[in-house]
Amino acid sequence: MPGTIQIHAFTMNPGDSIPWHYHKGTSYVILAHGTLTEQHLVGPDQCASEMVPAGTAFVESPGQVHIVTNSGSDVAVIWWATIFPKSDGIVRFSAEFRAGGVYPASAPHFN
């Protein structure tokens, strides 16, 4: 099946979030500037949170539902690479953020 490899550089202003989503393939991320908080769904009603400082590189596993927020006081600059089926096309979360390899997920409900 043909695939698309996307290498994407984008910025997030303080307080900006990329809504709950997942990736079908492995994603590789480098936070070049700023501070992010990434929350991961770890159980039906459980979420884990991780603060990511500038200079950090990390991997997002396929199928891991998560949300990313710029929790710092400065612009975050993210470099991101992923592979996804060409047939999946591009997702638009907002006018400023369009990407492939990102699949919207319902927000988890915590009691």
HELIX and SHEET records of a PDB file:
HELIX    1   1 LYS A   86  ASP A   88  5                                   3    
SHEET    1   A 4 GLY A   3  MET A  12  0                                        
SHEET    2   A 4 ALA A  76  PRO A  85 -1                                        
SHEET    3   A 4 SER A  27  HIS A  33 -1                                        
SHEET    4   A 4 ALA A  57  GLU A  60 -1                                        
SHEET    1   B 5 GLN A  46  PRO A  53  0                                        
SHEET    2   B 5 THR A  35  GLY A  43 -1                                        
SHEET    3   B 5 HIS A  66  ASN A  70 -1                                        
SHEET    4   B 5 SER A  17  TYR A  22 -1                                        
SHEET    5   B 5 TYR A 103  PRO A 104 -1                                        
SHEET    1   C 2 ILE A  90  ARG A  92  0                                        
SHEET    2   C 2 ARG A  98  GLY A 100 -1                                        
END                                                                             
